[in-house]
Amino acid sequence: MSVKKKLHPLSPRPFTGSVELIPAQPAFVEFIDADRLWGFPIRLLEQFVLEENPQHENKRTSPPQQLLLVYPEALVFLRGWRLEQMIGPLVTGRIARVHAEKHLGSLILDEAWVSEIHVVPLDSFRQPASPQPAPAKPL
């Protein structure tokens, strides 16, 4: 009796046992900016917008694209090149970490290049709610 080896699409090795472990999908996506590491649950991405970088101004060294990611607690602005290539992996939960590389290094033409990350917590946009006094009830 021969053992037929199977290969799961996410597994790097042929499978011959009765239980196969595949790499877990990350629960969070991390954004590393100049000051800190931010983490947001992948499943809480509400929407995204890929657009021309409004600060590009036709400068050759300025990133031409902006990808806005909307989370319940923050807006994440990614600026760079070929950002459309991030959308599929982002919405399927395959991106675990995004790091901004300011200076163009060895460009890989088939990959996105993020040069700027700006995270804006939404509580900076929200006005604190002032408690309203309850009207007095007659006795």
N, CA, C and O atoms as CSV, one atom per row, in Angstrom:
chain,resi,resn,atom,element,x,y,z
A,1,MET,N,N,0.847,-1.180,0.000
A,1,MET,CA,C,0.000,0.000,0.000
A,1,MET,C,C,0.886,1.234,0.000
A,1,MET,O,O,1.751,1.374,0.865
A,2,SER,N,N,0.687,2.106,-0.933
A,2,SER,CA,C,1.523,3.300,-1.003
A,2,SER,C,C,0.829,4.454,-0.294
A,2,SER,O,O,-0.397,4.563,-0.298
A,3,VAL,N,N,1.638,5.309,0.312
A,3,VAL,CA,C,1.120,6.492,0.997
A,3,VAL,C,C,1.148,7.638,0.009
A,3,VAL,O,O,2.208,8.011,-0.492
A,4,LYS,N,N,-0.011,8.191,-0.268
A,4,LYS,CA,C,-0.092,9.304,-1.201
A,4,LYS,C,C,0.119,10.604,-0.438
A,4,LYS,O,O,-0.579,10.874,0.539
A,5,LYS,N,N,1.067,11.398,-0.874
A,5,LYS,CA,C,1.357,12.672,-0.216
A,5,LYS,C,C,0.445,13.744,-0.773
A,5,LYS,O,O,0.273,13.883,-1.984
A,6,LYS,N,N,-0.132,14.492,0.143
A,6,LYS,CA,C,-1.003,15.601,-0.242
A,6,LYS,C,C,-0.326,16.893,0.173
A,6,LYS,O,O,0.439,16.929,1.137
A,7,LEU,N,N,-0.612,17.940,-0.556
A,7,LEU,CA,C,-0.036,19.237,-0.230
A,7,LEU,C,C,-1.166,20.251,-0.107
A,7,LEU,O,O,-1.863,20.546,-1.077
A,8,HIS,N,N,-1.334,20.778,1.097
A,8,HIS,CA,C,-2.330,21.833,1.323
A,8,HIS,C,C,-1.779,23.120,0.720
A,8,HIS,O,O,-0.570,23.346,0.780
A,9,PRO,N,N,-2.621,23.968,0.141
A,9,PRO,CA,C,-2.122,25.199,-0.485
A,9,PRO,C,C,-1.349,26.112,0.469
A,9,PRO,O,O,-0.490,26.868,0.017
A,10,LEU,N,N,-1.628,26.063,1.773
A,10,LEU,CA,C,-0.928,26.931,2.717
A,10,LEU,C,C,0.245,26.240,3.399
A,10,LEU,O,O,0.964,26.863,4.180
A,11,SER,N,N,0.443,24.965,3.111
A,11,SER,CA,C,1.501,24.216,3.779
A,11,SER,C,C,2.736,24.131,2.885
A,11,SER,O,O,2.621,23.847,1.693
A,12,PRO,N,N,3.927,24.379,3.460
A,12,PRO,CA,C,5.135,24.304,2.646
A,12,PRO,C,C,5.651,22.873,2.465
A,12,PRO,O,O,6.560,22.647,1.667
A,13,ARG,N,N,5.081,21.897,3.198
A,13,ARG,CA,C,5.579,20.521,3.144
A,13,ARG,C,C,4.471,19.564,2.723
A,13,ARG,O,O,3.293,19.822,2.970
A,14,PRO,N,N,4.854,18.449,2.080
A,14,PRO,CA,C,3.858,17.408,1.783
A,14,PRO,C,C,3.286,16.854,3.082
A,14,PRO,O,O,3.973,16.806,4.102
A,15,PHE,N,N,2.036,16.440,3.035
A,15,PHE,CA,C,1.333,15.957,4.214
A,15,PHE,C,C,1.190,14.443,4.157
A,15,PHE,O,O,0.665,13.902,3.183
A,16,THR,N,N,1.657,13.758,5.200
A,16,THR,CA,C,1.535,12.307,5.236
A,16,THR,C,C,0.878,11.812,6.520
A,16,THR,O,O,0.648,10.610,6.658
A,17,GLY,N,N,0.571,12.698,7.459
A,17,GLY,CA,C,-0.006,12.280,8.736
A,17,GLY,C,C,-1.516,12.366,8.747
A,17,GLY,O,O,-2.157,12.465,7.701
A,18,SER,N,N,-2.076,12.327,9.945
A,18,SER,CA,C,-3.530,12.416,10.066
A,18,SER,C,C,-3.983,13.809,10.498
A,18,SER,O,O,-5.161,14.138,10.364
A,19,VAL,N,N,-3.070,14.631,11.012
A,19,VAL,CA,C,-3.380,15.998,11.415
A,19,VAL,C,C,-2.326,16.910,10.810
A,19,VAL,O,O,-1.128,16.670,10.961
A,20,GLU,N,N,-2.764,17.935,10.138
A,20,GLU,CA,C,-1.824,18.888,9.546
A,20,GLU,C,C,-2.103,20.270,10.099
A,20,GLU,O,O,-3.245,20.728,10.108
A,21,LEU,N,N,-1.067,20.921,10.554
A,21,LEU,CA,C,-1.181,22.290,11.032
A,21,LEU,C,C,-0.759,23.227,9.920
A,21,LEU,O,O,0.268,23.018,9.274
A,22,ILE,N,N,-1.557,24.263,9.699
A,22,ILE,CA,C,-1.200,25.274,8.707
A,22,ILE,C,C,-0.915,26.567,9.457
A,22,ILE,O,O,-1.372,26.735,10.587
A,23,PRO,N,N,-0.184,27.465,8.860
A,23,PRO,CA,C,0.106,28.732,9.541
A,23,PRO,C,C,-1.183,29.478,9.880
A,23,PRO,O,O,-2.092,29.584,9.057
A,24,ALA,N,N,-1.241,29.984,11.088
A,24,ALA,CA,C,-2.412,30.751,11.520
A,24,ALA,C,C,-2.425,32.110,10.843
A,24,ALA,O,O,-1.378,32.717,10.616
A,25,GLN,N,N,-3.619,32.575,10.526
A,25,GLN,CA,C,-3.730,33.926,9.996
A,25,GLN,C,C,-3.565,34.894,11.153
A,25,GLN,O,O,-4.043,34.632,12.257
A,26,PRO,N,N,-2.897,35.999,10.910
A,26,PRO,CA,C,-2.736,36.968,11.996
A,26,PRO,C,C,-4.078,37.576,12.382
A,26,PRO,O,O,-4.958,37.752,11.539
A,27,ALA,N,N,-4.222,37.893,13.662
A,27,ALA,CA,C,-5.447,38.535,14.142
A,27,ALA,C,C,-5.352,40.047,14.009
A,27,ALA,O,O,-6.367,40.734,13.889
A,28,PHE,N,N,-4.123,40.560,14.032
A,28,PHE,CA,C,-3.900,42.003,13.960
A,28,PHE,C,C,-3.010,42.315,12.770
A,28,PHE,O,O,-2.211,41.486,12.337
A,29,VAL,N,N,-3.163,43.519,12.253
A,29,VAL,CA,C,-2.194,44.048,11.298
A,29,VAL,C,C,-1.456,45.162,12.040
A,29,VAL,O,O,-2.064,46.006,12.698
A,30,GLU,N,N,-0.147,45.139,11.914
A,30,GLU,CA,C,0.695,46.118,12.610
A,30,GLU,C,C,1.176,47.162,11.618
A,30,GLU,O,O,1.527,46.849,10.480
A,31,PHE,N,N,1.186,48.414,12.075
A,31,PHE,CA,C,1.700,49.524,11.279
A,31,PHE,C,C,2.820,50.154,12.084
A,31,PHE,O,O,2.611,50.581,13.220
A,32,ILE,N,N,3.999,50.213,11.506
A,32,ILE,CA,C,5.157,50.749,12.206
A,32,ILE,C,C,5.497,52.097,11.588
A,32,ILE,O,O,5.957,52.175,10.449
A,33,ASP,N,N,5.263,53.166,12.363
A,33,ASP,CA,C,5.624,54.503,11.880
A,33,ASP,C,C,6.922,54.930,12.559
A,33,ASP,O,O,7.581,54.112,13.201
A,34,ALA,N,N,7.284,56.168,12.429
A,34,ALA,CA,C,8.550,56.653,12.966
A,34,ALA,C,C,8.587,56.634,14.496
A,34,ALA,O,O,9.667,56.576,15.085
A,35,ASP,N,N,7.428,56.681,15.140
A,35,ASP,CA,C,7.389,56.809,16.592
A,35,ASP,C,C,6.943,55.559,17.338
A,35,ASP,O,O,7.373,55.339,18.470
A,36,ARG,N,N,6.095,54.740,16.734
A,36,ARG,CA,C,5.543,53.608,17.488
A,36,ARG,C,C,5.022,52.521,16.571
A,36,ARG,O,O,4.999,52.655,15.347
A,37,LEU,N,N,4.607,51.447,17.206
A,37,LEU,CA,C,3.966,50.343,16.510
A,37,LEU,C,C,2.487,50.364,16.875
A,37,LEU,O,O,2.127,50.352,18.052
A,38,TRP,N,N,1.639,50.394,15.857
A,38,TRP,CA,C,0.195,50.412,16.048
A,38,TRP,C,C,-0.344,49.057,15.611
A,38,TRP,O,O,0.142,48.499,14.628
A,39,GLY,N,N,-1.326,48.514,16.307
A,39,GLY,CA,C,-1.942,47.260,15.920
A,39,GLY,C,C,-3.457,47.385,15.902
A,39,GLY,O,O,-4.057,47.902,16.845
A,40,PHE,N,N,-4.073,46.908,14.821
A,40,PHE,CA,C,-5.523,46.943,14.687
A,40,PHE,C,C,-6.013,45.567,14.270
A,40,PHE,O,O,-5.391,44.921,13.427
A,41,PRO,N,N,-7.132,45.102,14.853
A,41,PRO,CA,C,-7.682,43.810,14.435
A,41,PRO,C,C,-8.034,43.830,12.943
A,41,PRO,O,O,-8.722,44.734,12.469
A,42,ILE,N,N,-7.562,42.841,12.231
A,42,ILE,CA,C,-7.803,42.775,10.790
A,42,ILE,C,C,-9.297,42.791,10.491
A,42,ILE,O,O,-9.731,43.444,9.542
A,43,ARG,N,N,-10.084,42.081,11.288
A,43,ARG,CA,C,-11.530,41.954,11.025
A,43,ARG,C,C,-12.284,43.265,11.236
A,43,ARG,O,O,-13.443,43.370,10.836
A,44,LEU,N,N,-11.650,44.275,11.859
A,44,LEU,CA,C,-12.345,45.538,12.111
A,44,LEU,C,C,-12.112,46.590,11.029
A,44,LEU,O,O,-12.556,47.730,11.168
A,45,LEU,N,N,-11.430,46.222,9.969
A,45,LEU,CA,C,-11.270,47.162,8.853
A,45,LEU,C,C,-12.655,47.425,8.267
A,45,LEU,O,O,-13.300,46.515,7.747
A,46,GLU,N,N,-13.103,48.670,8.353
A,46,GLU,CA,C,-14.452,49.024,7.900
A,46,GLU,C,C,-14.498,49.349,6.413
A,46,GLU,O,O,-15.426,48.948,5.711
A,47,GLN,N,N,-13.504,50.068,5.942
A,47,GLN,CA,C,-13.436,50.413,4.527
A,47,GLN,C,C,-12.039,50.887,4.194
A,47,GLN,O,O,-11.231,51.169,5.078
A,48,PHE,N,N,-11.767,50.969,2.893
A,48,PHE,CA,C,-10.489,51.509,2.433
A,48,PHE,C,C,-10.742,52.351,1.194
A,48,PHE,O,O,-11.721,52.158,0.473
A,49,VAL,N,N,-9.833,53.289,0.970
A,49,VAL,CA,C,-9.918,54.153,-0.209
A,49,VAL,C,C,-8.511,54.274,-0.785
A,49,VAL,O,O,-7.591,54.734,-0.108
A,50,LEU,N,N,-8.353,53.861,-2.029
A,50,LEU,CA,C,-7.093,54.036,-2.744
A,50,LEU,C,C,-7.273,55.240,-3.645
A,50,LEU,O,O,-8.196,55.289,-4.459
A,51,GLU,N,N,-6.379,56.218,-3.494
A,51,GLU,CA,C,-6.519,57.449,-4.262
A,51,GLU,C,C,-5.139,58.043,-4.539
A,51,GLU,O,O,-4.118,57.571,-4.040
A,52,GLU,N,N,-5.154,59.078,-5.341
A,52,GLU,CA,C,-3.925,59.822,-5.591
A,52,GLU,C,C,-3.541,60.563,-4.309
A,52,GLU,O,O,-4.403,61.119,-3.629
A,53,ASN,N,N,-2.270,60.569,-3.987
A,53,ASN,CA,C,-1.788,61.276,-2.801
A,53,ASN,C,C,-2.026,62.774,-3.002
A,53,ASN,O,O,-1.472,63.364,-3.930
A,54,PRO,N,N,-2.843,63.399,-2.142
A,54,PRO,CA,C,-3.124,64.832,-2.318
A,54,PRO,C,C,-1.894,65.709,-2.109
A,54,PRO,O,O,-1.902,66.876,-2.499
A,55,GLN,N,N,-0.851,65.178,-1.508
A,55,GLN,CA,C,0.375,65.952,-1.277
A,55,GLN,C,C,1.460,65.646,-2.307
A,55,GLN,O,O,2.599,66.084,-2.146
A,56,HIS,N,N,1.129,64.912,-3.350
A,56,HIS,CA,C,2.127,64.496,-4.342
A,56,HIS,C,C,2.679,65.670,-5.134
A,56,HIS,O,O,3.895,65.815,-5.260
A,57,GLU,N,N,1.808,66.500,-5.663
A,57,GLU,CA,C,2.180,67.717,-6.404
A,57,GLU,C,C,3.196,67.461,-7.518
A,57,GLU,O,O,4.060,68.298,-7.780
A,58,ASN,N,N,3.089,66.300,-8.172
A,58,ASN,CA,C,3.955,65.933,-9.301
A,58,ASN,C,C,5.445,65.940,-8.978
A,58,ASN,O,O,6.267,66.154,-9.870
A,59,LYS,N,N,5.801,65.712,-7.730
A,59,LYS,CA,C,7.212,65.591,-7.360
A,59,LYS,C,C,7.645,64.152,-7.582
A,59,LYS,O,O,6.946,63.227,-7.167
A,60,ARG,N,N,8.788,63.946,-8.231
A,60,ARG,CA,C,9.263,62.595,-8.536
A,60,ARG,C,C,9.548,61.777,-7.282
A,60,ARG,O,O,9.357,60.561,-7.287
A,61,THR,N,N,9.997,62.416,-6.219
A,61,THR,CA,C,10.373,61.684,-5.016
A,61,THR,C,C,9.233,61.568,-4.007
A,61,THR,O,O,9.398,60.953,-2.954
A,62,SER,N,N,8.091,62.147,-4.319
A,62,SER,CA,C,6.941,62.095,-3.429
A,62,SER,C,C,6.065,60.903,-3.820
A,62,SER,O,O,5.849,60.668,-5.009
A,63,PRO,N,N,5.555,60.144,-2.836
A,63,PRO,CA,C,4.721,58.985,-3.179
A,63,PRO,C,C,3.448,59.404,-3.908
A,63,PRO,O,O,2.749,60.309,-3.452
A,64,PRO,N,N,3.135,58.760,-5.038
A,64,PRO,CA,C,1.984,59.181,-5.833
A,64,PRO,C,C,0.635,58.662,-5.339
A,64,PRO,O,O,-0.403,59.191,-5.737
A,65,GLN,N,N,0.627,57.635,-4.479
A,65,GLN,CA,C,-0.640,57.046,-4.055
A,65,GLN,C,C,-0.839,57.141,-2.551
A,65,GLN,O,O,0.111,57.246,-1.776
A,66,GLN,N,N,-2.109,57.100,-2.169
A,66,GLN,CA,C,-2.472,57.070,-0.756
A,66,GLN,C,C,-3.549,56.001,-0.574
A,66,GLN,O,O,-4.518,55.948,-1.330
A,67,LEU,N,N,-3.369,55.162,0.426
A,67,LEU,CA,C,-4.358,54.155,0.779
A,67,LEU,C,C,-4.845,54.487,2.182
A,67,LEU,O,O,-4.087,54.415,3.150
A,68,LEU,N,N,-6.109,54.850,2.277
A,68,LEU,CA,C,-6.724,55.193,3.555
A,68,LEU,C,C,-7.440,53.964,4.078
A,68,LEU,O,O,-8.276,53.386,3.384
A,69,LEU,N,N,-7.114,53.558,5.310
A,69,LEU,CA,C,-7.764,52.432,5.964
A,69,LEU,C,C,-8.571,52.979,7.129
A,69,LEU,O,O,-8.046,53.716,7.964
A,70,VAL,N,N,-9.837,52.624,7.184
A,70,VAL,CA,C,-10.733,53.135,8.215
A,70,VAL,C,C,-11.021,52.018,9.218
A,70,VAL,O,O,-11.607,50.990,8.878
A,71,TYR,N,N,-10.598,52.244,10.453
A,71,TYR,CA,C,-10.888,51.352,11.574
A,71,TYR,C,C,-11.796,52.110,12.537
A,71,TYR,O,O,-11.834,53.340,12.487
A,72,PRO,N,N,-12.533,51.418,13.418
A,72,PRO,CA,C,-13.430,52.123,14.337
A,72,PRO,C,C,-12.723,53.158,15.212
A,72,PRO,O,O,-13.329,54.165,15.580
A,73,GLU,N,N,-11.476,52.932,15.545
A,73,GLU,CA,C,-10.771,53.824,16.465
A,73,GLU,C,C,-9.720,54.719,15.808
A,73,GLU,O,O,-9.157,55.586,16.476
A,74,ALA,N,N,-9.442,54.529,14.511
A,74,ALA,CA,C,-8.377,55.323,13.886
A,74,ALA,C,C,-8.485,55.303,12.370
A,74,ALA,O,O,-9.095,54.414,11.775
A,75,LEU,N,N,-7.876,56.307,11.772
A,75,LEU,CA,C,-7.652,56.348,10.335
A,75,LEU,C,C,-6.174,56.077,10.110
A,75,LEU,O,O,-5.319,56.662,10.775
A,76,VAL,N,N,-5.876,55.187,9.171
A,76,VAL,CA,C,-4.485,54.873,8.852
A,76,VAL,C,C,-4.245,55.296,7.413
A,76,VAL,O,O,-4.913,54.819,6.496
A,77,PHE,N,N,-3.277,56.206,7.219
A,77,PHE,CA,C,-2.912,56.682,5.892
A,77,PHE,C,C,-1.589,56.041,5.499
A,77,PHE,O,O,-0.582,56.217,6.184
A,78,LEU,N,N,-1.593,55.305,4.407
A,78,LEU,CA,C,-0.372,54.733,3.847
A,78,LEU,C,C,-0.092,55.466,2.550
A,78,LEU,O,O,-0.980,55.616,1.710
A,79,ARG,N,N,1.129,55.919,2.387
A,79,ARG,CA,C,1.509,56.590,1.136
A,79,ARG,C,C,2.678,55.848,0.526
A,79,ARG,O,O,3.604,55.430,1.222
A,80,GLY,N,N,2.620,55.692,-0.780
A,80,GLY,CA,C,3.697,54.968,-1.438
A,80,GLY,C,C,3.411,54.723,-2.901
A,80,GLY,O,O,2.696,55.482,-3.556
A,81,TRP,N,N,4.000,53.623,-3.406
A,81,TRP,CA,C,3.925,53.244,-4.807
A,81,TRP,C,C,3.280,51.870,-4.925
A,81,TRP,O,O,3.491,51.010,-4.070
A,82,ARG,N,N,2.506,51.660,-5.966
A,82,ARG,CA,C,1.858,50.381,-6.280
A,82,ARG,C,C,1.039,49.837,-5.103
A,82,ARG,O,O,1.027,48.630,-4.862
A,83,LEU,N,N,0.364,50.713,-4.383
A,83,LEU,CA,C,-0.410,50.307,-3.205
A,83,LEU,C,C,-1.612,49.430,-3.561
A,83,LEU,O,O,-2.143,48.725,-2.703
A,84,GLU,N,N,-2.040,49.474,-4.824
A,84,GLU,CA,C,-3.147,48.610,-5.240
A,84,GLU,C,C,-2.814,47.134,-5.039
A,84,GLU,O,O,-3.712,46.302,-4.907
A,85,GLN,N,N,-1.521,46.811,-5.015
A,85,GLN,CA,C,-1.108,45.420,-4.826
A,85,GLN,C,C,-1.274,44.950,-3.375
A,85,GLN,O,O,-1.138,43.759,-3.097
A,86,MET,N,N,-1.560,45.860,-2.463
A,86,MET,CA,C,-1.791,45.500,-1.063
A,86,MET,C,C,-3.246,45.138,-0.790
A,86,MET,O,O,-3.528,44.462,0.199
A,87,ILE,N,N,-4.165,45.564,-1.627
A,87,ILE,CA,C,-5.585,45.462,-1.314
A,87,ILE,C,C,-6.037,44.010,-1.158
A,87,ILE,O,O,-6.672,43.676,-0.158
A,88,GLY,N,N,-5.730,43.157,-2.106
A,88,GLY,CA,C,-6.133,41.749,-2.012
A,88,GLY,C,C,-5.609,41.088,-0.743
A,88,GLY,O,O,-6.397,40.536,0.025
A,89,PRO,N,N,-4.300,41.129,-0.503
A,89,PRO,CA,C,-3.778,40.540,0.731
A,89,PRO,C,C,-4.320,41.204,2.001
A,89,PRO,O,O,-4.485,40.538,3.023
A,90,LEU,N,N,-4.593,42.486,1.943
A,90,LEU,CA,C,-5.103,43.188,3.126
A,90,LEU,C,C,-6.506,42.710,3.494
A,90,LEU,O,O,-6.766,42.403,4.657
A,91,VAL,N,N,-7.396,42.643,2.534
A,91,VAL,CA,C,-8.780,42.282,2.836
A,91,VAL,C,C,-8.954,40.789,3.097
A,91,VAL,O,O,-9.985,40.380,3.631
A,92,THR,N,N,-7.981,39.974,2.737
A,92,THR,CA,C,-8.063,38.545,3.030
A,92,THR,C,C,-7.269,38.172,4.272
A,92,THR,O,O,-7.145,36.992,4.602
A,93,GLY,N,N,-6.731,39.173,4.963
A,93,GLY,CA,C,-6.038,38.914,6.224
A,93,GLY,C,C,-4.653,38.325,6.087
A,93,GLY,O,O,-4.178,37.662,7.008
A,94,ARG,N,N,-3.984,38.548,4.957
A,94,ARG,CA,C,-2.650,37.979,4.765
A,94,ARG,C,C,-1.528,38.956,5.069
A,94,ARG,O,O,-0.359,38.577,5.004
A,95,ILE,N,N,-1.848,40.203,5.398
A,95,ILE,CA,C,-0.817,41.173,5.763
A,95,ILE,C,C,-0.767,41.260,7.277
A,95,ILE,O,O,-1.772,41.554,7.924
A,96,ALA,N,N,0.399,41.005,7.837
A,96,ALA,CA,C,0.560,41.051,9.289
A,96,ALA,C,C,1.270,42.320,9.739
A,96,ALA,O,O,1.047,42.783,10.857
A,97,ARG,N,N,2.118,42.890,8.893
A,97,ARG,CA,C,2.906,44.046,9.310
A,97,ARG,C,C,3.210,44.922,8.109
A,97,ARG,O,O,3.525,44.434,7.024
A,98,VAL,N,N,3.107,46.241,8.330
A,98,VAL,CA,C,3.471,47.222,7.305
A,98,VAL,C,C,4.468,48.175,7.934
A,98,VAL,O,O,4.192,48.792,8.963
A,99,HIS,N,N,5.617,48.288,7.313
A,99,HIS,CA,C,6.686,49.155,7.805
A,99,HIS,C,C,6.997,50.184,6.735
A,99,HIS,O,O,7.149,49.841,5.562
A,100,ALA,N,N,7.091,51.433,7.132
A,100,ALA,CA,C,7.412,52.494,6.172
A,100,ALA,C,C,8.914,52.547,5.936
A,100,ALA,O,O,9.708,52.629,6.873
A,101,GLU,N,N,9.278,52.498,4.684
A,101,GLU,CA,C,10.675,52.654,4.268
A,101,GLU,C,C,10.764,53.966,3.517
A,101,GLU,O,O,10.349,54.063,2.362
A,102,LYS,N,N,11.310,54.978,4.182
A,102,LYS,CA,C,11.347,56.329,3.612
A,102,LYS,C,C,12.190,56.392,2.344
A,102,LYS,O,O,11.783,57.000,1.354
A,103,HIS,N,N,13.357,55.766,2.373
A,103,HIS,CA,C,14.282,55.859,1.239
A,103,HIS,C,C,14.122,54.645,0.343
A,103,HIS,O,O,14.132,53.501,0.799
A,104,LEU,N,N,13.977,54.921,-0.925
A,104,LEU,CA,C,13.811,53.840,-1.882
A,104,LEU,C,C,15.074,52.992,-1.917
A,104,LEU,O,O,16.168,53.481,-2.200
A,105,GLY,N,N,14.901,51.744,-1.630
A,105,GLY,CA,C,16.019,50.799,-1.682
A,105,GLY,C,C,15.921,50.009,-2.962
A,105,GLY,O,O,15.673,50.564,-4.032
A,106,SER,N,N,16.115,48.726,-2.849
A,106,SER,CA,C,16.001,47.874,-4.028
A,106,SER,C,C,14.523,47.627,-4.300
A,106,SER,O,O,13.881,46.829,-3.617
A,107,LEU,N,N,13.998,48.308,-5.289
A,107,LEU,CA,C,12.584,48.192,-5.629
A,107,LEU,C,C,12.308,46.850,-6.280
A,107,LEU,O,O,13.011,46.429,-7.198
A,108,ILE,N,N,11.283,46.196,-5.795
A,108,ILE,CA,C,10.799,44.980,-6.425
A,108,ILE,C,C,9.529,45.392,-7.162
A,108,ILE,O,O,8.552,45.820,-6.547
A,109,LEU,N,N,9.555,45.261,-8.471
A,109,LEU,CA,C,8.493,45.834,-9.287
A,109,LEU,C,C,7.128,45.235,-9.028
A,109,LEU,O,O,6.122,45.883,-9.317
A,110,ASP,N,N,7.047,44.035,-8.499
A,110,ASP,CA,C,5.754,43.401,-8.275
A,110,ASP,C,C,5.244,43.589,-6.855
A,110,ASP,O,O,4.289,42.921,-6.459
A,111,GLU,N,N,5.850,44.473,-6.080
A,111,GLU,CA,C,5.427,44.666,-4.705
A,111,GLU,C,C,5.107,46.129,-4.425
A,111,GLU,O,O,5.655,47.042,-5.042
A,112,ALA,N,N,4.210,46.312,-3.483
A,112,ALA,CA,C,3.903,47.672,-3.028
A,112,ALA,C,C,5.079,48.205,-2.225
A,112,ALA,O,O,5.826,47.444,-1.609
A,113,TRP,N,N,5.232,49.520,-2.241
A,113,TRP,CA,C,6.279,50.183,-1.466
A,113,TRP,C,C,5.608,51.265,-0.632
A,113,TRP,O,O,5.060,52.224,-1.176
A,114,VAL,N,N,5.650,51.111,0.693
A,114,VAL,CA,C,5.052,52.096,1.599
A,114,VAL,C,C,6.173,52.968,2.134
A,114,VAL,O,O,7.111,52.469,2.756
A,115,SER,N,N,6.079,54.262,1.896
A,115,SER,CA,C,7.120,55.177,2.361
A,115,SER,C,C,6.673,56.018,3.544
A,115,SER,O,O,7.509,56.571,4.258
A,116,GLU,N,N,5.362,56.124,3.765
A,116,GLU,CA,C,4.856,56.927,4.883
A,116,GLU,C,C,3.652,56.233,5.505
A,116,GLU,O,O,2.797,55.692,4.804
A,117,ILE,N,N,3.600,56.259,6.828
A,117,ILE,CA,C,2.444,55.767,7.574
A,117,ILE,C,C,2.049,56.855,8.559
A,117,ILE,O,O,2.875,57.338,9.333
A,118,HIS,N,N,0.783,57.232,8.521
A,118,HIS,CA,C,0.252,58.213,9.473
A,118,HIS,C,C,-1.008,57.619,10.099
A,118,HIS,O,O,-1.957,57.273,9.395
A,119,VAL,N,N,-1.006,57.505,11.414
A,119,VAL,CA,C,-2.164,56.979,12.131
A,119,VAL,C,C,-2.794,58.135,12.909
A,119,VAL,O,O,-2.129,58.817,13.689
A,120,VAL,N,N,-4.081,58.334,12.678
A,120,VAL,CA,C,-4.813,59.411,13.346
A,120,VAL,C,C,-5.921,58.779,14.191
A,120,VAL,O,O,-6.924,58.320,13.646
A,121,PRO,N,N,-5.749,58.751,15.518
A,121,PRO,CA,C,-6.822,58.216,16.366
A,121,PRO,C,C,-8.099,59.034,16.191
A,121,PRO,O,O,-8.057,60.264,16.156
A,122,LEU,N,N,-9.228,58.344,16.082
A,122,LEU,CA,C,-10.488,59.049,15.848
A,122,LEU,C,C,-10.954,59.844,17.048
A,122,LEU,O,O,-11.757,60.763,16.887
A,123,ASP,N,N,-10.487,59.533,18.236
A,123,ASP,CA,C,-10.904,60.323,19.390
A,123,ASP,C,C,-10.388,61.750,19.302
A,123,ASP,O,O,-10.887,62.630,20.003
A,124,SER,N,N,-9.392,61.992,18.448
A,124,SER,CA,C,-8.930,63.367,18.264
A,124,SER,C,C,-9.927,64.171,17.431
A,124,SER,O,O,-9.893,65.401,17.449
A,125,PHE,N,N,-10.826,63.481,16.694
A,125,PHE,CA,C,-11.852,64.157,15.916
A,125,PHE,C,C,-13.142,64.324,16.708
A,125,PHE,O,O,-13.925,65.239,16.450
A,126,ARG,N,N,-13.355,63.446,17.659
A,126,ARG,CA,C,-14.611,63.448,18.398
A,126,ARG,C,C,-14.582,64.487,19.514
A,126,ARG,O,O,-13.567,64.676,20.184
A,127,GLN,N,N,-15.680,65.131,19.690
A,127,GLN,CA,C,-15.818,66.078,20.790
A,127,GLN,C,C,-16.301,65.296,22.003
A,127,GLN,O,O,-17.187,64.451,21.875
A,128,PRO,N,N,-15.741,65.558,23.169
A,128,PRO,CA,C,-16.237,64.852,24.348
A,128,PRO,C,C,-17.687,65.240,24.612
A,128,PRO,O,O,-18.059,66.413,24.567
A,129,ALA,N,N,-18.483,64.226,24.886
A,129,ALA,CA,C,-19.903,64.475,25.151
A,129,ALA,C,C,-20.043,65.037,26.555
A,129,ALA,O,O,-19.567,64.451,27.527
A,130,SER,N,N,-20.703,66.179,26.643
A,130,SER,CA,C,-20.921,66.759,27.971
A,130,SER,C,C,-22.203,66.186,28.534
A,130,SER,O,O,-23.226,66.169,27.849
A,131,PRO,N,N,-22.167,65.718,29.764
A,131,PRO,CA,C,-23.387,65.133,30.341
A,131,PRO,C,C,-24.469,66.201,30.491
A,131,PRO,O,O,-24.220,67.311,30.960
A,132,GLN,N,N,-25.653,65.829,30.085
A,132,GLN,CA,C,-26.792,66.736,30.199
A,132,GLN,C,C,-27.492,66.447,31.524
A,132,GLN,O,O,-27.757,65.288,31.844
A,133,PRO,N,N,-27.793,67.494,32.299
A,133,PRO,CA,C,-28.505,67.243,33.555
A,133,PRO,C,C,-29.916,66.743,33.269
A,133,PRO,O,O,-30.593,67.235,32.366
A,134,ALA,N,N,-30.341,65.771,34.042
A,134,ALA,CA,C,-31.683,65.232,33.884
A,134,ALA,C,C,-32.688,66.250,34.404
A,134,ALA,O,O,-32.445,66.884,35.431
A,135,PRO,N,N,-33.816,66.419,33.710
A,135,PRO,CA,C,-34.819,67.379,34.205
A,135,PRO,C,C,-35.387,66.893,35.542
A,135,PRO,O,O,-35.537,65.693,35.772
A,136,ALA,N,N,-35.691,67.837,36.401
A,136,ALA,CA,C,-36.247,67.509,37.725
A,136,ALA,C,C,-37.670,67.046,37.579
A,136,ALA,O,O,-38.467,67.645,36.856
A,137,LYS,N,N,-37.980,65.970,38.274
A,137,LYS,CA,C,-39.345,65.435,38.244
A,137,LYS,C,C,-40.128,66.042,39.406
A,137,LYS,O,O,-39.607,66.143,40.517
A,138,PRO,N,N,-41.375,66.448,39.160
A,138,PRO,CA,C,-42.189,66.996,40.257
A,138,PRO,C,C,-42.535,65.889,41.252
A,138,PRO,O,O,-42.757,64.741,40.867
A,139,LEU,N,N,-42.578,66.239,42.496
A,139,LEU,CA,C,-42.924,65.278,43.556
A,139,LEU,C,C,-44.380,65.179,43.750
A,139,LEU,O,O,-44.839,64.417,44.601
